[in-house]
Amino acid sequence: MWGLREMFSANRISVALCTYNGEKHLTGQLESIAAQKRTPDELIVCDDGSSDETVEIIKKFSRSVSFPVVLHLNEKRLGSTLNFEKAITLCSGELIALCDQDDLWRNDKLARMGTVFATQPEIGLVFSDATLIDENGKTINCRLWQGQGFTPELQRQVVSGDALKVLIKENVVTGATMAFRSDFRHLLSPIAPEWVHDGWIAIVIAVFARVAVINEPLVHYRQHAGQQIGVRELSFRKRIKAAINYSSRHYLTNAQQFSRILVHIESLESGSTDHVVSLLKEKIQHFQMRGKPGRSRLNRVYSIVTELISGRYSRYSRGIQSAAKDLINGVLYYGK
């Protein structure tokens, strides 16, 4: 019988880092990887055509650390999602931790995540909370999960084994806080272009394995104007304005997005996915309803109330809040 030390050392950890013109913050991120209590077994870097000093920073870093740093230079720009898809395929470890170029890792991030996998073989993916920092590294008075609305109740659902239902409702997994077993890598490709890699990876792995959460901020997640995706806190007034300005196109796009992952999961030909297919189809139907204006205002109100009573607003949107938003748009702004 192996002890924890032996189990832990058996899992090689690959870090998949994607870069593009990241010279401003990259050095800090690399230093935080080197300072890990449990250093990675390899760092795979895919650069997406940087024109600044990013590549030179990585080459210099590779000469200063004991673990291998493998740099791949893309011949043409892939964009963030496809670049991460490529980096994942190049990793050789049993565990893969995704890494952005502009964050900072707490020095026990890989150790904490490695321990979860070593002690819980049923876990396929783990993700943590994060501390939000600004452009200059100053702490913002909001945690990542707080900004995402990943409430203690939703956390308990994930821990109890209902991660898939939570993730179909909304993505609460940020790539920079994620690690997963490479055993599931073959299930991920190709990532549909409508998706960001972290949401896609989280849902696909949650179909086949349990998901774990670490309710601690293991990452300093930087918020700045140049990043692809961030956390934005909105005042109540701004939330109301955003709700009114939401067009039906958003919901139809979301329905199309989930249609793509439905087709992908069906293509995996596993009988165990029947319940997942049912959930995804209901999610798609829900967003199609939210995106269609209806024949009249009365018809629109009837559809919203029916959907609310069915419980689908609670299962696939934000309950009363989302229904109220649709009623505002459906009654006051119908046809505009």
LINKA-V668331 format. One record per run of one state. SS is the DSSP state (helix for helix, strand for strand, loop for the rest). FROM is the first residue (numbers start at 1). TO is the last residue. If there is no record, write none. Layout:
# LINKA-V668331
SS;FROM;TO / SS;FROM;TO
This chain:
# LINKA-V668331
loop;1;3 / helix;4;10 / loop;11;12 / strand;13;19 / loop;20;22 / helix;23;34 / loop;35;41 / strand;42;47 / loop;48;53 / helix;54;62 / loop;63;67 / strand;68;73 / loop;74;79 / helix;80;90 / loop;91;94 / strand;95;99 / loop;100;103 / strand;104;105 / loop;106;108 / helix;109;119 / loop;120;122 / strand;123;133 / loop;134;138 / strand;139;143 / helix;144;148 / loop;149;151 / helix;152;169 / loop;170;174 / helix;175;177 / strand;178;181 / helix;182;187 / loop;188;196 / helix;197;208 / loop;209;209 / strand;210;222 / loop;223;235 / helix;236;245 / loop;246;247 / helix;248;267 / loop;268;270 / helix;271;291 / loop;292;296 / helix;297;310 / loop;311;311 / helix;312;316 / loop;317;319 / helix;320;332 / loop;333;336
